Amino acid sequence: MEAAKPWSPPAASGAPTTPKKTDWGKALPFVGPIVLFIVWDLVVRLGFIKPILLPPPLDALGALLGGLAGGPLLGDFAVTVWRTVQAFLIAAVVGMPLGVLLGSNEKAYRSVEFLIDFFRSTPSSALIPLFLMIFGVSDINKVAIAAFGALLIVVFNSAYGVINARKQRVMAAKVMGATRWQVFRDVLVWESLQPSFVGLRSAVSMALVIVIVAEMFIGADSGLGNRIINSQQVMNVKDMYASILAAGALGYALNVLFLVIERKIVHWSGR
């Protein structure tokens, strides 16, 4: 004989459901900027730094939005973007194939490894006088030095990806009768994509940094770097901080763009 089950009251129809918890994780990326602007505003309001040296954040943001909405800042922003894109494209088009080729022949890579690491470790700003002697004071100079700095990063990461390709995949391809060219085309190139994209993301940031530094110190008459240094010299601090914020926003946007592209193309990364 089965034991009687304990009685429980029937669930009331229309009983209130437990409200879903708010996903605060989506708001976390905004916490840092908000805290920064609050601290910035307090520092100015409490008089720790004079407004002539650090304007209130709303004034800097107003100058930024006004400048990008058809103001003179927009033209300098576009010039810096164009120079950065040119330098990056040169580095990517030359660096990725060169890195993959060097990585596929480890002896060839080891023979030039010192040069790559040496110039990659040398601050690109230290090479500005050399590029001035070669290209003179021109836009080509700024693009060339930025492309050179970015190129070394791309070559290093692409070669590293090929050299450190998963040996199991290479051996599996050889066991199945793949030729050396097929192993290179169907295994090594694809294995190099993930580190290559890491290199591309670092390279575009490096290109932007070098372009802005070159615009500051190599006789430029346009660009964010030129605008920052000119604003500093005439103590136009609102415009100076607006230009700095524009450069930071550009760098952040480029980094996010490459993260999205990497996730779309190298979707098998880590598998």
Secondary structure, DSSP 8 states (H G I E B T S, - for coil): ------------TT---------GGGGHHHHHHHHHHHHHHHHHHTTSS-TTTS--HHHHHHHHHHHHTTSHHHHHHHHHHHHHHHHHHHHHHHHHHHHHHHHHSHHHHHHHHHHHHHHHHS-GGGGHHHHHHHH-SSHHHHHHHHHHHHHHHHHHHHHHHHHT--HHHHHHHHHTT--HHHHIIIIIHHHTHHHHHHHHHHHHHHHHHHHHHHHHHTT-SSSHHHHHHHHHHTT-HHHHHHHHHHHHHHHHHHHHHHHHHHHHHSTTTT-
